[in-house]
Each structure stands twice: as C-alpha cells, then as structure tokens.
C-alpha cells in the first residue's frame, strides 16, 4: 500500500522531535565547521554563549508554535479525509447518510470542522465518554484558532496537545471501528 503524503499526528510529532534535536545541534554544527545555509550560518557565527542561549530559547518557542499548528493540521486533515470518505458512502461506512447530508447541505463550500465534529457528537451521542472527548477536541480547535491568529504563543505545550489528541483518537477509534483516524 502506498504511504500517504498527508502526515498523521504521530508523523507531525516525530517531525517536531527530530527538528528540535536539529535546532539544539546547530551550535555544535557551527563549531565543527558544518556547512549551513547562509541565513542561519551568518546569524549564528560568532555568538557568545549567552547570545546562543537567548537565540535557542526564542527559536524553541517558535518551534513549539509551528509544531502545535502542524499537529492540528494533521488532525484536521485526517478528520476531513474521513468525512469525505464517509460522505461518499460507497462502502457501508458508519453514519454515511448523516455525513452525506451534511456534505450536500454545504454545496460547493467546505463543511466547517465544527460542523463535522458536531455531527459526530450527534451521531454517537449515546456514548458519553466519546462525546466528552469530541467536546474536548472542539475546545482544542478553538485554542488552535487563537494560536493561528496570534492571540497566544507563549508556553505552547506541544507534548500535552499531542497526548490529548492521541487519547481522543484512541476513544474515537474504539467507538467507531471504521474511523480512519488522524
């Protein structure tokens, strides 16, 4: 089977860890004479330890913001791909009729993520434990919107977001065996 070009949240989190390690290794790379891009090399060359620590701190905060946005993008992409597959309804998907109706109502417009999640809450309303997780996901996406629009940026806990998304995905997959995940 061909691997999807779309990352899931595990792929986004692995990218975060690998690139964070790369960020930490920049100073050592310069000291060893490694060839870096001109923009990065010029900025880092000759930094004092104090300047390096300040640079690393600033870049780590930015990196956390980008990684958190990548987690949310991967999550939303998975939910939307599942929605589109489910709305086609050609394979007996759970709740296909409900999601096809939502797709038809939207016409040529994209169905808002909030509507997709609300549709799932209505479809699986008898499972309070899943409903709670989906409501939690709605709250997380409101926070994502604040982050994406520059209303919050300090102390973004990438690991916490990843852990919450993993728990939500686990419950969702347990409740709906044909859910394609994120």
BELMOMO-V458287 format. One record per residue. N is the residue number from 0. RES is the residue in three letters. SS is DSSP state (H for helix, E for strand, C for the rest). PHI is phi in whole degrees, -180 to 180 (* if undefined). PSI is psi in whole degrees, 0 to 359 (* if undefined). Layout:
# BELMOMO-V458287
n={N,N}
res={RES,RES}
ss={SS,SS}
phi={PHI,PHI}
psi={PSI,PSI}
This chain:
# BELMOMO-V458287
n={0,1,2,3,4,5,6,7,8,9,10,11,12,13,14,15,16,17,18,19,20,21,22,23,24,25,26,27,28,29,30,31,32,33,34,35,36,37,38,39,40,41,42,43,44,45,46,47,48,49,50,51,52,53,54,55,56,57,58,59,60,61,62,63,64,65,66,67,68,69,70,71,72,73,74,75,76,77,78,79,80,81,82,83,84,85,86,87,88,89,90,91,92,93,94,95,96,97,98,99,100,101,102,103,104,105,106,107,108,109,110,111,112,113,114,115,116,117,118,119,120,121,122,123,124,125,126,127,128,129,130,131,132,133,134,135,136,137,138,139,140,141,142,143,144,145,146,147,148,149,150,151,152,153,154,155,156,157,158,159,160,161,162,163,164,165,166,167,168,169,170,171,172,173,174,175,176,177,178,179,180,181}
res={UNK,UNK,UNK,UNK,UNK,UNK,UNK,UNK,UNK,UNK,UNK,UNK,UNK,UNK,UNK,UNK,UNK,UNK,UNK,UNK,UNK,UNK,UNK,UNK,UNK,UNK,UNK,UNK,UNK,UNK,UNK,UNK,UNK,UNK,UNK,UNK,UNK,UNK,UNK,UNK,UNK,UNK,UNK,UNK,UNK,UNK,UNK,UNK,UNK,UNK,UNK,UNK,UNK,UNK,UNK,UNK,UNK,UNK,UNK,UNK,UNK,UNK,UNK,UNK,UNK,UNK,UNK,UNK,UNK,UNK,UNK,UNK,UNK,UNK,UNK,UNK,UNK,UNK,UNK,UNK,UNK,UNK,UNK,UNK,UNK,UNK,UNK,UNK,UNK,UNK,UNK,UNK,UNK,UNK,UNK,UNK,UNK,UNK,UNK,UNK,UNK,UNK,UNK,UNK,UNK,UNK,UNK,UNK,UNK,UNK,UNK,UNK,UNK,UNK,UNK,UNK,UNK,UNK,UNK,UNK,UNK,UNK,UNK,UNK,UNK,UNK,UNK,UNK,UNK,UNK,UNK,UNK,UNK,UNK,UNK,UNK,UNK,UNK,UNK,UNK,UNK,UNK,UNK,UNK,UNK,UNK,UNK,UNK,UNK,UNK,UNK,UNK,UNK,UNK,UNK,UNK,UNK,UNK,UNK,UNK,UNK,UNK,UNK,UNK,UNK,UNK,UNK,UNK,UNK,UNK,UNK,UNK,UNK,UNK,UNK,UNK,UNK,UNK,UNK,UNK,UNK,UNK}
ss={C,C,C,C,C,C,C,C,H,H,H,H,H,H,H,H,H,H,H,H,H,H,H,H,C,H,H,H,H,H,H,C,C,C,C,C,C,H,H,H,H,H,H,H,C,C,C,C,H,H,H,H,H,H,H,H,H,H,H,H,H,H,H,H,H,H,H,H,H,H,H,H,H,H,H,H,H,H,H,H,H,H,H,H,H,H,H,H,C,C,C,C,C,C,C,H,H,H,H,H,H,H,H,H,H,H,C,C,C,C,C,C,H,H,H,H,H,H,H,H,H,H,H,C,C,C,C,H,H,H,H,H,H,H,H,H,H,H,H,H,H,H,H,H,H,H,H,H,C,C,C,C,C,C,C,C,C,H,H,H,H,H,H,H,H,H,H,H,H,H,H,H,H,H,H,C,C,C,C,C,C,C}
phi={*,-72,-72,-68,-78,-88,-73,-97,-66,-66,-65,-65,-70,-62,-59,-58,-63,-64,-75,-67,-61,-64,-61,-64,-86,-60,-61,-64,-63,-65,-65,-89,83,-66,-86,-118,-61,-59,-61,-72,-58,-63,-70,-91,-59,83,-67,-76,-60,-63,-63,-63,-63,-66,-60,-61,-61,-62,-68,-66,-63,-60,-61,-63,-64,-61,-66,-64,-63,-65,-60,-66,-64,-64,-64,-62,-60,-63,-64,-68,-64,-63,-59,-63,-62,-67,-67,-65,61,-89,-126,71,-62,-60,63,-58,-63,-60,-79,-63,-61,-62,-66,-64,-61,-76,63,-83,-85,-71,-78,-59,-55,-55,-69,-64,-66,-63,-61,-66,-62,-67,-70,-113,-60,-77,-105,-58,-66,-76,-55,-60,-68,-69,-64,-62,-65,-58,-64,-60,-71,-66,-66,-60,-61,-61,-64,-65,-102,76,-88,-142,-155,-80,52,-74,-94,-56,-61,-66,-62,-60,-61,-63,-63,-63,-66,-64,-61,-60,-66,-64,-66,-69,-78,-129,-56,-94,-65,-83,77,-149}
psi={137,135,138,143,347,123,150,181,331,318,320,320,322,318,316,312,313,317,332,319,320,320,315,329,358,315,315,323,317,318,333,359,20,149,121,168,152,319,311,313,314,322,324,331,129,8,143,168,318,316,320,315,320,316,312,319,312,316,326,320,312,317,320,320,310,318,320,318,323,320,313,322,317,318,309,319,317,318,317,319,319,317,313,318,316,320,333,322,29,354,22,31,145,132,25,317,317,315,331,318,317,319,316,318,328,340,231,354,154,142,125,142,320,320,322,313,320,323,319,320,318,321,325,29,338,350,91,324,325,318,316,317,322,324,322,320,319,317,317,320,331,319,323,317,319,316,313,333,16,19,341,147,339,144,46,120,87,314,321,315,315,315,315,316,322,317,321,315,318,313,319,314,327,323,325,92,333,9,130,353,184,*}
